[in-house]
Amino acid sequence: MAEFDLVIRNGTVATASDVFAADVGITDGQVVALARGLGPGTREIDADGKLVLPGGIDSHTHIEEPRGGPTVNADDFASGSASAAVGGTTTVIGFARQARGGSLAQGVAEHHARARKSRIDYSFHMVLTDPRPEILTEELPKLVEQGHRSFKIFLTYEGARISDAEALQVLATARRLGALTCIHAENHELIDFYTQALLAAGLTRPVHHAWAKPMLVERECVHRVCAMAEALDVPIQVFHVSGRESAEEIERAQQRGVQVWGETCTQYLVLSAEDLDRPGFEGAKYLCSPAPRTKADQAALWEMIRRGVIQNVTSDHAPTRFGGKDGKTAVGLDTPFTRIPNGVPGLAARMPILFSEGVVKGRIDLPTFVSITATHAAKLFGLHPRKGSIAIGSDADIAIWDPAKRVTITAATVQDANDHTPYEGFEVTGWPETTLVRGVPVVEAGRVVGAPGHGQFLPRGPYGMIKPSGVFPGPFNPVDGVAV
């Protein structure tokens, strides 16, 4: 008689702290046993020679987000979640956006409706583009109570950016509500000044996007938001740290005791500004913000991962087709960089590239790979211990990897709805063959088998990791208006 719904046998299990040989027993969608020689399961998977890893958590994904025409987000939740699972990811955190002047609660409700097609589990960051008093005092408390426990704010982009004064109000509200604020940190005025000068000089190709956003515009803004977090004693995450100088600002803040966590993305570890300078309009495929930097910045980011300054690596998946009436070429092959949609796709490629470039090439060990792709995100965003590890009582979100399998990444390999990948032709060693979400196969032998709608929304309650330290730079708590 079967003792488990599913047993994964003979594999090597890895967590963020350990690597060990064990069978994994799964019942009712949870891990219930870890030991050698487990009893029979109704179904069994032989993982001999394979790695049994926690399913990835990609905490920075743009899936099925509405945008102004003519271009559109290429993926809906059915296709985006399929691509994520192909790459070993079992949970995504996306963005529910407030329309400028509109209701945040309405934006969240609309995104919930779109996300019901997801094949894997999901949660949301709420994007605040207009933090009016009624949003901060009436809508946000209810939404946080419902389990939406992280915000995103932009300090650049017309139509999305908020002022420093508004950012301080958002940070103060996050501290009061027990939520985490994530920040797109670039100096808008400097970018605008550079952009206008470049356009006036006739420098409009995709590569000039990087010229308009040199590292200093990111470095300055990261320094500024770390100072805001320090002043208000409020935890923050800085999104998509792209190179050495901005990472150093985060490290200095961390050394002062500021609760700031750094995130980088796959593209900043393997792409560079040279990719934006490809012939013709090809550079548009690599256009994202912040812009890819230099090979030296790539090496610096790997070092910051090893030192623990950068703790989370995401895809920042933002798919726009290259061709067609709704793709990047829709506005013309000679369109200036200011009109090319930002963002690159990368859901499926994230974990294989990090495994190949990190573990296989000896830049990081296997537990660090598990941490930066799953465990740290689970802890930082209030999903641990349910997600992010293989442990008794955790959800059976598992990716079974062939660590020796060699794959050349192509647009077909990643199985999303886009027509290209910026990693076309990239050769990796190590690939997930089977992906389980709560014990149910979503990918088997590289083929998507999970049904749209299997994914569940993950509400997030209060958790200790983002509790303020209680330390202010002076004798006054400016959030609560009291002496300390």
C-alpha positions as CSV (number, residue, x, y, z in Angstrom):
1,M,0.0,0.0,0.0
2,A,1.3,3.5,-0.9
3,E,2.6,5.6,1.9
4,F,2.9,8.8,-0.2
5,D,1.2,10.4,-3.1
6,L,4.6,10.8,-4.8
7,V,8.1,9.8,-4.0
8,I,11.2,11.4,-5.7
9,R,13.9,8.8,-5.3
10,N,17.7,8.6,-5.4
11,G,18.3,12.3,-6.0
12,T,20.6,14.9,-4.5
13,V,18.6,17.4,-2.5
14,A,19.9,21.0,-2.2
15,T,18.7,23.8,0.0
16,A,20.2,27.2,0.8
17,S,22.2,25.6,3.6
18,D,22.8,21.9,2.7
19,V,23.3,19.4,0.0
20,F,22.4,15.7,0.8
21,A,21.2,12.5,-0.7
22,A,17.6,11.7,0.2
23,D,14.2,10.6,-1.1
24,V,11.4,13.2,-0.9
25,G,8.0,12.0,0.2
26,I,5.0,14.1,-0.9
27,T,1.4,13.9,0.3
28,D,-1.4,16.4,-0.3
29,G,0.9,18.8,-2.1
30,Q,3.4,19.1,0.8
31,V,6.8,17.6,1.6
32,V,6.1,15.1,4.5
33,A,9.3,13.0,4.5
34,L,13.0,13.4,3.7
35,A,15.1,10.2,4.2
36,R,16.8,7.4,2.3
37,G,14.7,4.4,1.4
38,L,11.2,5.8,1.9
39,G,8.2,3.6,1.4
40,P,6.2,3.4,-1.8
41,G,4.4,6.2,-3.4
42,T,1.3,6.1,-5.6
43,R,3.6,7.7,-8.2
44,E,7.4,7.6,-8.2
45,I,10.1,9.6,-10.0
46,D,13.6,8.2,-10.2
47,A,16.0,11.2,-9.8
48,D,19.2,9.2,-9.9
49,G,22.0,11.5,-11.1
50,K,19.7,14.5,-10.8
51,L,19.5,17.5,-8.4
52,V,16.2,18.0,-6.5
53,L,15.9,21.7,-5.9
54,P,13.3,24.1,-4.5
55,G,11.2,25.6,-7.3
56,G,12.4,29.1,-8.1
57,I,10.8,32.2,-6.9
58,D,11.0,35.1,-9.5
59,S,10.0,38.1,-7.5
60,H,10.2,40.6,-10.4
61,T,8.0,39.7,-13.3
62,H,5.9,41.8,-15.7
63,I,3.2,39.4,-17.0
64,E,0.1,40.5,-18.8
65,E,0.4,44.1,-17.7
66,P,-1.6,46.6,-19.7
67,R,0.3,49.4,-21.5
68,G,-0.4,52.1,-23.9
69,G,-0.3,51.1,-27.6
70,P,0.9,50.3,-30.1
71,T,3.0,47.7,-28.4
72,V,1.7,45.1,-26.0
73,N,3.0,42.8,-23.3
74,A,3.5,39.6,-25.2
75,D,2.7,37.1,-22.4
76,D,-0.6,36.4,-20.6
77,F,-0.5,34.5,-17.4
78,A,-1.0,31.1,-19.1
79,S,2.0,31.5,-21.4
80,G,4.2,33.4,-18.9
81,S,3.7,30.9,-16.2
82,A,4.4,28.0,-18.6
83,S,7.7,29.6,-19.5
84,A,8.6,30.1,-15.9
85,A,7.9,26.5,-15.1
86,V,10.1,25.4,-18.1
87,G,12.9,27.2,-16.4
88,G,12.3,25.7,-12.9
89,T,10.3,28.6,-11.4
90,T,7.2,27.7,-9.4
91,T,6.2,31.1,-8.0
92,V,6.2,34.5,-9.6
93,I,5.6,37.9,-8.0
94,G,4.2,40.4,-10.5
95,F,2.9,43.9,-10.4
96,A,-0.6,45.3,-9.9
97,R,-0.5,48.8,-11.1
98,Q,-2.4,51.9,-10.1
99,A,-3.4,54.0,-13.1
100,R,-2.3,57.6,-12.5
101,G,-5.3,59.4,-10.9
102,G,-7.1,56.1,-10.4
103,S,-7.8,53.6,-7.7
104,L,-5.0,51.2,-6.6
105,A,-7.7,48.7,-5.4
106,Q,-9.2,48.6,-8.8
107,G,-5.8,47.9,-10.4
108,V,-5.2,45.1,-7.9
109,A,-8.7,43.6,-8.6
110,E,-8.1,43.7,-12.4
111,H,-4.7,42.0,-12.1
112,H,-6.2,39.2,-9.9
113,A,-8.7,38.5,-12.8
114,R,-5.8,38.2,-15.3
115,A,-3.7,36.0,-13.0
116,R,-6.3,33.3,-12.7
117,K,-4.9,31.7,-15.8
118,S,-1.5,31.1,-14.1
119,R,-0.2,27.5,-14.1
120,I,2.1,28.3,-11.1
121,D,1.5,30.2,-7.8
122,Y,1.7,33.9,-7.7
123,S,1.6,37.1,-5.6
124,F,1.7,40.8,-6.4
125,H,3.7,44.0,-5.6
126,M,1.4,47.0,-5.7
127,V,2.6,49.8,-8.0
128,L,1.9,53.2,-6.6
129,T,1.9,55.9,-9.3
130,D,-0.3,58.4,-7.4
131,P,0.0,58.1,-3.7
132,R,-2.8,60.5,-2.8
133,P,-3.8,60.7,0.9
134,E,-6.9,58.6,0.4
135,I,-4.8,55.9,-1.3
136,L,-2.4,55.8,1.6
137,T,-4.9,56.0,4.4
138,E,-8.0,54.2,3.0
139,E,-7.0,51.7,0.2
140,L,-3.6,50.6,1.2
141,P,-4.4,49.4,4.7
142,K,-7.2,47.1,3.4
143,L,-5.0,45.8,0.5
144,V,-2.1,45.0,2.9
145,E,-4.5,43.2,5.2
146,Q,-5.7,41.1,2.3
147,G,-2.1,39.9,1.8
148,H,-0.6,42.4,-0.7
149,R,2.4,43.2,1.5
150,S,4.9,44.9,-0.8
151,F,4.8,48.1,-2.8
152,K,6.8,49.3,-5.8
153,I,7.6,52.9,-6.6
154,F,9.4,54.5,-9.6
155,L,11.6,57.5,-9.3
156,T,11.8,57.8,-13.1
157,Y,9.5,57.4,-16.1
158,E,6.8,59.9,-17.0
159,G,3.4,58.6,-15.9
160,A,4.8,56.4,-13.2
161,R,7.4,58.3,-11.2
162,I,6.6,60.0,-7.9
163,S,8.5,62.8,-6.2
164,D,10.9,62.4,-3.3
165,A,8.3,63.9,-1.0
166,E,5.7,61.4,-2.2
167,A,8.3,58.6,-1.8
168,L,8.8,59.5,1.8
169,Q,5.1,59.3,2.5
170,V,5.0,55.9,0.9
171,L,7.9,54.7,2.9
172,A,6.3,56.0,6.1
173,T,3.1,54.3,5.3
174,A,4.9,51.0,4.6
175,R,6.6,51.2,8.0
176,R,3.2,51.8,9.7
177,L,1.6,48.9,7.9
178,G,4.4,46.4,8.0
179,A,5.0,46.2,4.3
180,L,8.2,46.3,2.1
181,T,8.8,49.0,-0.5
182,C,10.7,48.1,-3.6
183,I,12.2,50.9,-5.6
184,H,13.2,51.6,-9.2
185,A,16.1,54.0,-8.4
186,E,17.3,56.2,-11.2
187,N,17.7,60.0,-11.3
188,H,14.9,61.2,-13.6
189,E,16.1,64.8,-14.1
190,L,19.6,63.6,-15.1
191,I,18.2,61.0,-17.5
192,D,16.0,63.7,-19.1
193,F,18.9,66.1,-19.4
194,Y,21.0,63.5,-21.1
195,T,18.2,62.4,-23.3
196,Q,17.3,65.8,-24.6
197,A,21.0,66.5,-25.4
198,L,21.4,63.2,-27.2
199,L,18.3,63.7,-29.3
200,A,19.5,67.2,-30.2
201,A,22.8,65.7,-31.3
202,G,21.0,63.2,-33.5
203,L,22.2,60.3,-31.3
204,T,19.1,58.1,-31.3
205,R,20.1,54.5,-31.8
206,P,19.4,51.8,-29.2
207,V,22.9,52.0,-27.9
208,H,22.3,55.7,-27.0
209,H,19.7,54.5,-24.4
210,A,22.8,53.4,-22.4
211,W,24.4,56.8,-22.9
212,A,21.3,58.5,-21.5
213,K,21.5,56.3,-18.4
214,P,25.1,56.1,-17.3
215,M,25.9,54.5,-14.0
216,L,25.9,57.7,-12.1
217,V,22.2,58.2,-12.5
218,E,21.6,54.9,-10.8
219,R,24.4,55.3,-8.2
220,E,23.1,58.7,-7.1
221,C,19.5,57.6,-6.7
222,V,20.4,54.4,-4.9
223,H,22.4,56.6,-2.4
224,R,19.3,58.8,-2.0
225,V,16.8,56.0,-1.4
226,C,19.2,54.4,1.1
227,A,19.3,57.7,3.0
228,M,15.5,57.9,2.9
229,A,15.3,54.4,4.4
230,E,17.8,55.2,7.0
231,A,16.0,58.4,8.0
232,L,12.7,56.7,8.4
233,D,14.0,53.3,9.7
234,V,12.1,51.5,7.1
235,P,13.2,48.4,5.1
236,I,13.5,48.6,1.3
237,Q,14.7,46.5,-1.6
238,V,16.5,48.2,-4.5
239,F,15.4,46.6,-7.8
240,H,17.7,45.6,-10.7
241,V,21.1,46.8,-9.4
242,S,23.1,46.9,-12.6
243,G,26.7,47.3,-11.6
244,R,29.5,47.9,-9.1
245,E,28.9,51.5,-8.1
246,S,25.2,51.1,-7.1
247,A,26.0,47.8,-5.4
248,E,28.7,49.6,-3.4
249,E,26.1,52.2,-2.2
250,I,23.9,49.4,-0.9
251,E,26.9,47.7,0.8
252,R,27.8,51.0,2.5
253,A,24.2,51.4,3.7
254,Q,24.1,47.8,5.0
255,Q,27.3,48.4,6.9
256,R,25.6,51.3,8.6
257,G,22.8,49.0,9.7
258,V,20.2,50.2,7.1
259,Q,17.7,47.5,6.2
260,V,18.3,47.5,2.4
261,W,18.4,44.5,0.2
262,G,19.8,44.4,-3.3
263,E,18.4,42.6,-6.3
264,T,20.0,42.1,-9.7
265,C,18.7,40.4,-12.8
266,T,20.0,37.8,-15.2
267,Q,20.7,40.4,-17.9
268,Y,23.1,42.4,-15.8
269,L,25.2,39.2,-15.2
270,V,25.6,38.2,-18.9
271,L,24.6,41.1,-21.2
272,S,26.5,44.4,-21.7
273,A,26.0,47.8,-23.4
274,E,27.8,46.3,-26.4
275,D,24.6,44.3,-27.1
276,L,22.7,47.5,-27.5
277,D,25.2,48.4,-30.3
278,R,24.4,45.4,-32.5
279,P,23.8,46.2,-36.2
280,G,20.7,47.9,-37.4
281,F,17.7,47.7,-35.0
282,E,18.9,44.4,-33.3
283,G,20.1,46.4,-30.2
284,A,16.4,47.0,-29.4
285,K,16.1,43.4,-28.3
286,Y,18.5,44.3,-25.4
287,L,17.1,47.6,-24.3
288,C,16.1,47.6,-20.6
289,S,16.4,49.9,-17.6
290,P,18.8,50.4,-16.1
291,A,20.9,49.7,-19.2
292,P,23.3,46.7,-19.3
293,R,26.8,47.9,-18.2
294,T,30.3,46.5,-18.7
295,K,32.0,43.2,-18.4
296,A,33.7,44.6,-15.3
297,D,30.3,45.4,-13.8
298,Q,29.2,41.8,-14.4
299,A,32.2,40.5,-12.5
300,A,31.5,43.0,-9.7
301,L,27.9,41.8,-9.4
302,W,29.1,38.2,-9.1
303,E,31.4,39.3,-6.3
304,M,28.6,41.1,-4.6
305,I,26.5,38.0,-4.7
306,R,29.3,36.0,-3.1
307,R,29.6,38.7,-0.4
308,G,25.9,38.7,0.3
309,V,25.3,42.3,-0.7
310,I,23.1,41.1,-3.6
311,Q,20.8,38.4,-2.3
312,N,18.2,37.9,-5.0
313,V,18.4,37.5,-8.7
314,T,15.3,37.9,-10.8
315,S,14.4,38.0,-14.5
316,D,12.5,41.4,-14.6
317,H,10.6,39.6,-17.4
318,A,9.1,42.3,-19.6
319,P,8.2,40.7,-23.0
320,T,7.6,42.7,-26.1
321,R,7.6,41.0,-29.5
322,F,10.2,42.2,-31.9
323,G,8.1,42.0,-35.1
324,G,4.5,42.6,-36.0
325,K,2.1,45.5,-35.5
326,D,2.4,45.3,-31.7
327,G,6.2,44.7,-31.5
328,K,9.3,46.8,-31.0
329,T,9.5,47.4,-34.8
330,A,5.9,48.7,-34.9
331,V,7.1,52.3,-34.6
332,G,9.7,51.9,-37.3
333,L,13.3,50.6,-37.6
334,D,14.6,54.2,-37.3
335,T,12.6,55.1,-34.2
336,P,14.7,56.9,-31.5
337,F,15.6,54.9,-28.4
338,T,13.1,57.0,-26.4
339,R,10.2,55.2,-28.2
340,I,11.4,51.7,-27.9
341,P,9.6,49.7,-25.2
342,N,11.8,49.0,-22.2
343,G,12.4,45.5,-21.0
344,V,13.6,42.0,-22.0
345,P,12.0,38.6,-21.6
346,G,13.7,36.0,-19.4
347,L,11.5,33.8,-17.2
348,A,12.7,30.5,-18.4
349,A,16.3,31.5,-18.9
350,R,16.9,32.9,-15.4
351,M,17.7,29.8,-13.5
352,P,19.6,27.8,-16.2
353,I,21.9,30.8,-16.9
354,L,22.5,31.3,-13.2
355,F,23.2,27.6,-12.7
356,S,25.5,27.4,-15.7
357,E,27.4,30.7,-15.2
358,G,27.4,30.5,-11.4
359,V,27.6,26.9,-10.2
360,V,29.1,25.2,-13.2
361,K,31.8,27.9,-13.7
362,G,32.6,28.0,-10.0
363,R,31.5,31.5,-9.2
364,I,29.0,30.4,-6.5
365,D,28.2,27.1,-4.8
366,L,24.9,25.2,-5.1
367,P,23.4,26.4,-1.8
368,T,24.0,30.0,-2.9
369,F,22.3,29.3,-6.2
370,V,19.2,28.0,-4.3
371,S,19.3,31.1,-2.0
372,I,19.5,33.7,-4.8
373,T,16.8,32.0,-6.9
374,A,14.3,30.8,-4.3
375,T,15.0,30.9,-0.6
376,H,16.0,34.5,0.0
377,A,13.0,35.8,-2.0
378,A,10.7,33.5,0.0
379,K,12.0,35.0,3.2
380,L,12.1,38.6,2.1
381,F,8.6,38.6,0.7
382,G,6.9,36.6,3.5
383,L,6.5,33.3,1.7
384,H,8.9,31.2,3.8
385,P,8.7,28.5,5.1
386,R,5.8,27.5,2.8
387,K,7.9,28.4,-0.2
388,G,11.6,28.5,-1.1
389,S,12.9,25.3,0.5
390,I,12.6,21.5,0.6
391,A,11.6,20.9,4.2
392,I,8.9,19.0,6.1
393,G,5.7,21.0,5.8
394,S,6.8,23.1,2.9
395,D,4.8,23.1,-0.4
396,A,6.2,20.5,-2.8
397,D,7.4,23.1,-5.3
398,I,10.3,21.2,-6.8
399,A,12.5,21.3,-9.9
400,I,14.4,18.2,-10.8
401,W,17.6,19.2,-12.7
402,D,19.9,17.3,-15.0
403,P,23.1,19.1,-14.0
404,A,25.0,17.9,-17.0
405,K,22.4,18.5,-19.7
406,R,23.6,21.0,-22.3
407,V,21.1,23.3,-23.9
408,T,21.3,26.1,-26.4
409,I,18.7,28.7,-25.5
410,T,16.5,29.8,-28.4
411,A,13.1,31.5,-28.6
412,A,11.5,28.1,-29.0
413,T,13.4,26.7,-25.9
414,V,11.9,29.2,-23.5
415,Q,8.3,28.5,-24.5
416,D,6.8,31.9,-23.9
417,A,4.6,33.9,-26.3
418,N,7.4,36.2,-27.4
419,D,9.1,35.9,-30.8
420,H,12.7,36.3,-29.5
421,T,15.0,36.0,-26.5
422,P,18.0,38.2,-25.7
423,Y,19.8,35.0,-24.8
424,E,19.5,33.4,-28.3
425,G,22.3,31.0,-28.9
426,F,23.5,31.1,-25.3
427,E,24.8,27.7,-24.3
428,V,24.1,26.5,-20.7
429,T,25.0,23.4,-18.8
430,G,22.2,22.2,-16.4
431,W,18.5,22.3,-17.1
432,P,15.3,21.4,-15.2
433,E,13.5,18.5,-16.7
434,T,10.6,18.2,-14.3
435,T,8.8,21.0,-12.4
436,L,6.2,20.4,-9.7
437,V,3.9,22.9,-8.1
438,R,2.4,21.6,-4.8
439,G,3.3,18.1,-5.9
440,V,1.5,18.4,-9.3
441,P,3.7,18.2,-12.5
442,V,3.6,21.4,-14.5
443,V,6.6,20.4,-16.7
444,E,7.6,16.8,-17.5
445,A,10.6,15.9,-19.6
446,G,10.7,19.6,-20.7
447,R,7.1,19.6,-21.9
448,V,4.4,21.8,-20.3
449,V,1.7,19.6,-18.9
450,G,0.2,21.8,-16.2
451,A,-3.2,23.4,-16.8
452,P,-3.9,27.1,-16.8
453,G,-5.6,27.9,-13.5
454,H,-3.6,25.5,-11.4
455,G,-1.7,28.4,-9.8
456,Q,-3.0,30.0,-6.5
457,F,-2.7,33.5,-5.2
458,L,-0.3,33.6,-2.2
459,P,-1.5,36.2,0.4
460,R,1.3,37.3,2.7
461,G,0.7,38.1,6.3
462,P,3.0,40.0,8.8
463,Y,6.5,38.6,9.1
464,G,9.6,39.4,11.1
465,M,12.2,39.9,8.4
466,I,11.0,43.4,7.5
467,K,10.3,44.6,11.0
468,P,12.0,48.0,11.5
469,S,15.1,48.0,13.6
470,G,14.0,50.9,15.9
471,V,17.1,52.8,15.2
472,F,17.0,56.4,13.8
473,P,19.9,58.7,12.8
474,G,18.8,61.2,15.4
475,P,16.7,61.5,18.6
476,F,13.4,61.7,16.8
477,N,11.1,59.2,15.1
478,P,9.7,61.3,12.2
479,V,7.2,58.6,11.1
480,D,5.3,58.5,14.4
481,G,6.3,62.0,15.6
482,V,7.9,61.0,18.9
483,A,11.3,61.3,20.6
484,V,13.4,58.1,20.8
